Amino acid sequence: MKPLVDSTRLMGDTDRLRSQAAADGYLLVRGLLPATLIEELAGEISTVLVEAGWIEPGKPLAAAHADPARFCVEPQPPFMEVFYRLLSLRSLHALKHHKNLVGLFAALFGEEVFCPPHFVMRMAFPYRDDYATPAHQDYTHFEGSRRNWAAWIPFVDIDQARGGLAVASGSHRGGVLDMRPALGAGQMVIDADLGTCDWRWSPMRIGDVLIHNCQTIHKGCANASGAMRVSMDCRYQPLSEPVGEKYLGVSHQMKTWDELYADWDEDDPLRHYWRNLDLAVERFTYHWYDRRDMRAIEMGEAGDPEALVALENIALKHRSSSTRERARSALAELRAGGK
């Protein structure tokens, strides 16, 4: 893969920053966040992972070896327990609103920025290449404004072994592509030949931030470091644009905001901050999800293991009881066939 274009030098030149973002669909800004702040947050994250038994104690997050026996992925209960413990940390909510992040998007949009409450923690166990986040576009998961951008923030330095995030430069200009079931986070992969994409990747240090448009194709790279790769995805868009309703909910919809806020002060200004804003909220259509879910059930019934995690998700959370039951049946058949 070719290296990411470094846009750090453009931070004082709004016109060139916007031009670069429009052309590539991503921006890499080095040192955007204070490294000391990210190190402090990595310490909080490490405490949670140690208590879960995922990593060895007494070492920094970046150096602590991961226990392969603890491997799990969303939406499996052991993963979601740790996931929601991290989403409960007020410090991570505050990081989304850091002035440097908001300032970057204000420059990019040229208008007031809205930071949706939804964010995701990515926790990649090492040596599980088949579960790396597959190539996808965020728009299919959220819909809403196509001027929505994600900020990818690693809590460990990213090198070749650690993997990190790769983006397909310019792919946002090709529209929204169809998806099929996959094992990695999100359980969807673009159903097209991506061999001609201009894939980009570079090493990153803590404090560096990689942002990309919701239509930019991106994927997680394999983690061969022996330690966890932990990162955070948070989203930003112009306040004037329509907001997809899923951006206002907790990731995976298995907890409420009030449950995550349980240990916060009652008058904390970060609690439900978006409720005071005049937002144009768009309902989620489930267009791509329904297509993915039906294909997953058909794949599971045919014995295709690529449908495994999607079926777990459908069986757990699908809005239709009949679809949940069909997914459970397909999942049972798939698991029985793998024995």
Secondary structure, DSSP 4 states (H G I P E B T S, - for coil): -BPPPB-GGGTT-HHHHHHHHHHHSEEEETT-S-HHHHHHHHHHHHHHHHHTTSB-TTS-TTTSBB-GGG---TTSHHHHHHHHHHHT-HHHHHHHT-HHHHHHHHHHHSS-EE--S-EEEEEE-TT-GGGSPPSB-THHHH-S-TT-EEEEEESS-B-TTT--EEEEETGGGG-PPPEEE-SSTTSEEE-S--TTSEEE---B-TT-EEEEETTS-EEEPP--SSB-EEEEEEEEEETTS-EEGGGGS-GGGSS-HHHHTTTS-TT-TTTTGGGGS---EE----HHHHHHHHHHHHHHHTT-GGGHHHHHHHHHH-S-HHHHHHHHHHHHHHHHHT-
